[in-house]
């Protein structure tokens, strides 16, 4: 596969990482200085403060992290997000709270995974 160029848009940005050598996805991190509360059954956009340049004829699929979904009831609002190969803006994850309780995303917390 071609190289994926990544640009940090702020000092809060964390370059995506893989949990293991053979992990399919790269973890995306919340780029926030303070915790973000997500009310029950609502959606909040979480900045990652990264921009990516994907290889031609590919796309990035943003999926839930299984731990965040099972432990906190948080998932991408559209179930699977899409980052087009020509998109160069901030990668944002819209997280939906499926629970009846207030949930909090901590600064630097892993919020989703990106599969190319």
C-alpha positions as CSV (number, residue, x, y, z in Angstrom):
1,X,0.0,0.0,0.0
2,X,1.1,3.6,-0.7
3,X,2.1,5.9,2.1
4,X,-0.5,7.6,4.2
5,X,0.5,11.2,5.0
6,X,-0.7,12.5,8.4
7,X,-0.6,16.1,9.5
8,X,-1.2,17.1,13.2
9,X,-3.4,20.2,13.2
10,X,-2.8,21.1,16.8
11,X,-0.6,20.1,19.8
12,X,-3.5,18.1,21.1
13,X,-3.5,15.8,18.1
14,X,-2.2,12.2,18.5
15,X,-1.0,10.4,15.4
16,X,-3.2,7.3,14.9
17,X,-1.7,4.0,16.3
18,X,-2.3,0.3,15.8
19,X,-2.9,-1.8,18.9
20,X,-0.9,-4.7,17.6
21,X,1.2,-5.6,14.6
22,X,-1.7,-7.2,12.7
23,X,-4.5,-4.8,13.9
24,X,-6.8,-3.9,11.0
25,X,-7.5,-0.4,12.2
26,X,-5.6,2.6,13.6
27,X,-6.9,4.1,16.8
28,X,-8.1,7.7,16.6
29,X,-7.8,9.9,19.6
30,X,-9.9,12.8,21.0
31,X,-8.0,16.1,20.6
32,X,-9.4,18.0,23.5
33,X,-7.9,19.8,26.5
34,X,-10.9,19.1,28.7
35,X,-13.4,16.2,29.1
36,X,-16.4,16.2,26.8
37,X,-19.7,15.1,28.1
38,X,-22.2,13.3,25.9
39,X,-25.8,13.4,27.2
40,X,-27.9,10.2,26.9
41,X,-29.1,9.4,23.4
42,X,-27.3,12.4,21.9
43,X,-24.4,13.0,19.5
44,X,-21.3,15.1,19.9
45,X,-18.6,15.8,17.3
46,X,-15.1,14.9,18.6
47,X,-12.1,16.5,16.9
48,X,-9.0,14.4,16.2
49,X,-7.1,17.4,14.9
50,X,-5.4,15.2,12.3
51,X,-5.6,15.5,8.5
52,X,-4.8,12.6,6.3
53,X,-3.8,12.1,2.7
54,X,-5.0,8.7,1.6
55,X,-3.7,6.8,-1.4
56,X,-5.7,7.3,-4.6
57,X,-8.6,4.8,-5.1
58,X,-8.9,4.1,-1.3
59,X,-11.0,5.5,1.5
60,X,-10.8,5.5,5.3
61,X,-13.7,3.7,7.2
62,X,-14.2,5.0,10.7
63,X,-15.6,2.2,13.0
64,X,-16.4,1.9,16.7
65,X,-13.8,0.7,19.1
66,X,-15.3,-2.4,20.7
67,X,-14.1,-1.4,24.2
68,X,-15.7,2.0,24.0
69,X,-18.9,0.6,22.6
70,X,-19.3,-2.2,25.2
71,X,-18.0,-0.3,28.3
72,X,-19.4,3.2,27.6
73,X,-22.1,2.6,25.0
74,X,-20.5,5.1,22.6
75,X,-20.3,4.5,18.9
76,X,-19.9,6.6,15.7
77,X,-23.3,8.2,15.1
78,X,-23.5,7.0,11.5
79,X,-22.2,3.6,12.5
80,X,-19.4,3.7,9.8
81,X,-17.9,7.0,8.8
82,X,-16.1,7.6,5.5
83,X,-13.0,9.6,4.8
84,X,-12.7,10.2,1.1
85,X,-9.2,10.0,-0.5
86,X,-9.4,13.6,-1.5
87,X,-10.5,15.0,1.9
88,X,-7.8,17.0,3.6
89,X,-9.7,18.5,6.6
90,X,-9.9,17.7,10.2
91,X,-11.0,14.1,10.8
92,X,-14.0,14.4,13.1
93,X,-15.8,11.5,14.8
94,X,-19.4,12.0,15.7
95,X,-20.0,9.9,18.8
96,X,-23.4,8.8,19.9
97,X,-24.3,7.8,23.4
98,X,-26.7,4.9,23.3
99,X,-27.1,4.7,27.1
100,X,-29.4,6.4,29.6
101,X,-26.5,7.9,31.4
102,X,-24.1,10.9,30.8
103,X,-20.9,9.6,29.3
104,X,-17.6,11.4,29.2
105,X,-14.8,11.4,26.7
106,X,-11.4,12.2,28.3
107,X,-8.6,14.2,26.6
108,X,-6.5,11.8,24.5
109,X,-9.0,9.0,24.8
110,X,-9.2,6.5,21.8
111,X,-12.6,7.2,20.3
112,X,-12.8,5.2,17.1
113,X,-10.6,3.2,14.6
114,X,-9.7,4.0,11.0
115,X,-9.5,1.2,8.5
116,X,-8.0,2.0,5.1
